[in-house]
Amino acid sequence: MIQSMTRRWHALALTLTIAAGAVFMAPVHADEPKKFKIYLSLSYSGNNWMSETANIIKALAKTPPYDKLVDLKEVISGTDPQAQIAAYESMIDAGADGVISFPISPTALNRVVKRGCERGVKFFMYDSTVTESCAYNVSYISAGFGENTAQALVNELGGKGKIFMVRGVPGTSVDKRHADGAKAIFAKYPGIEVVSEYYGMWDDRIAQQETAKALAAHPDVDGIWSELGEAGTLNAVADRGGKMVPIVGENMNGFRLGFLNPDYQKRGLQGVSSGSPPATAGYAFKLMMEILTGKRKQEPVSIEYPLPWATSEQIKLCNGSKIENGCNVFDASLVPQGFSTVIHDDVLLPEIDLRAALEGKPVDGMTIQPLPAAIHQAPPEPGINCQRCEAPADHYKLTVVQPTVAGQ
Amino acid sequence: MNASPETLPSALAVVDQRAAAKTNPETVTAIMLLLATVLLIFGSKLISPALGSWEQVLTILTLGSFLLVAAFGQGLVILTGGLDLSVPGTFMLGGVLSAAWIGSGDVHLWFFLPTILLLGGVVGAANGLGVVLLKVPPFIMTMGMSIIVGSIALGYTGGSTLGAAPTLLKALMKGDTLGVPNIVLLILVFSIAGWLLQSRTHFGRNLYAVGCSPAAARIAGIPITRTLVLVYALSGIASAFAGALLTGYSNGATLRMGDAYLLPTVAAVILGGASILGGSGSFINTLCGVLFLSTVESVIAATGLDQGWRLIISGTIIVLAILIQQAQASGARPGLSRLFKRSSGQPKS
């Protein structure tokens, strides 16, 4: 019985694989042979961050001159590495020129990536990374979100106080890197006590519920260090009334708007907004296109995207959907609170505006702007962008903020 | 929907007697769960002196309310011998549409909110029709429906869920009325309504009959198709409402917001003493199960243990609680339920 069921499952899986393969292998635009065949591979979709990155790439692919050069196909393969492996396989077989992807695992995809490289496919990973050396990684991970935000919190608290750590998804290399960096800083200050450490799963709803629980146990908390989901962390702190504590977090619109809220300001909200920028995806796509079109010579490398950084005083509301004069947050009526705000960069990604990030449509009259020639190579991060390597001695060195309180 | 008097002949009297005979162990289970909950809340003072406060109780009630509302629907479905795995789909549907269609501007709130709940009901009714007419096992039917609803939502939103929470929902979760938090009133009103529906209406009694033995219920003249379709529809409405409440609480929605609620709804119903095979259970007990589960989660969160240990402890407590509850139930009425199940000869999915 079990055997026959297993066989049936195998048969079903095989059929599905063949069917998927057939879809990918179907001749695409045979009459436009000059176009580059680019695949966008997402691990899962269902949060704002992921769809913003996809929209940015789609908008760029429709911005002249890439609208005539790129044939872009999007594949969403869920949270299972096996599904993404199968998707990559199909893309390689379909004759992809480039694959731009948010990889679900830093190691599980290595073999298929290597096979693709051997067939001449360029792999560009954004935000998350793979350790296979023939792929290009473009990420902010090595830029030190954890240590810099931790130091900012320590500075704000004068070197002592009880804090919460709101982590991301347990078991991911990104969460570990952020938390390790933060803890390396907190460890220097004996006056800093982490009274609660919990997982918000990079989701503002879960972060809010978990923070509400932690606040019930530790109402005397002095500050909060939070990975993505910090808009929920902020809501939980705001909901309980009274004095608010400093929060350092990522780039959610609802979090940044909190710093402009007069009531919250009166209640003492301070903090820093940093973390994962969706703009990385656009930068990765532009780099890939410059290499594919021969404008840039670059061997596979891990490239660091600069760490976004805005203190509570630097938050500035954008006028409508226009991103100009250094504004960095949108009105609540335009985007949900979970929208990641860093979608544009005056130098690296001037092509993108709010509509592009929300709908994947190119900006009227915009053309692709060349990237600066120099790239910032990322330091080795074991298990993140290299396999058998060692982190540099100054692994958690501060880059954006300096200590104002002496540590040990 | 009430069954007409002629649909309740003598066969149901047997069910009524069974319900009366069960009252005792069910009440014991409820009291034990409540006692354990109160003990946990006071005992948590040992972990942190700030715990055991009214603020903590309010946090537990607020975070438990989503589970309570969704578990009400799950409880009805389990009572009939089914299982509703579409909770994540309908939950998300309620949450995402509340943010996208109504939003913080309260656009046509009084039209859209009932429409959204009705949509949840339509999805549920489709589950019911599949189960009754197409004879698809509830497990498969509802799981498939959840995937379909999730996929439609992904296509419709493009992954980016827009909008924020309507004022009414925010007020429900966070406001006060005459000094009493609205969330307490909501839980009170919902619990009384749920209890009345399940235990004091013909429709509710029909569910016990269907769950105990569909064949006997059919002979007794109970409209099985209508009853089951309505049950799944109610579950869809309940879980869409739970999703809308979570949107109100967190001021936004995501496509995965319902995922975390599927298994806890089943756990709360079973903890309350209901049989996973159907035919027994009461909503007051589910309420006690929800309070216990939410309290366990809240207290464990305060321990400061690693995530792994937290999950191990909460899993162990749930298993232990179910073991104790079953031992107590079978001790109170030795073998009765098992005997009945065997004699009915109805394998349940």
Interface residues (C-beta under 8 A of the other chain):
Chain A: S45 G46 N47 N48 M50 S51 E52 A54 N55 I76 P170 V195 S196 E197 Y198 Y199 D203 D204 R205 I206 Q208 Q209 E210 A212 K213 A214 L215 A216 A217 H218 P219 D220 A231 G232 N235 D239 R240 G254 A332 S333 V335 P336 Q337 G338 F339 L358 G360
Chain B: S44 I47 S48 A50 L51 S53 E55 Q56 T59 I60 T62 L63 A99 S104 G105 L154 G158 G159 S160 T161 L162 G163 A164 K174 L246 Y249 S250 N251 G252 A253 T254 L255 R256 M257 A260 E297 S298 A301 A302 G304 Q307
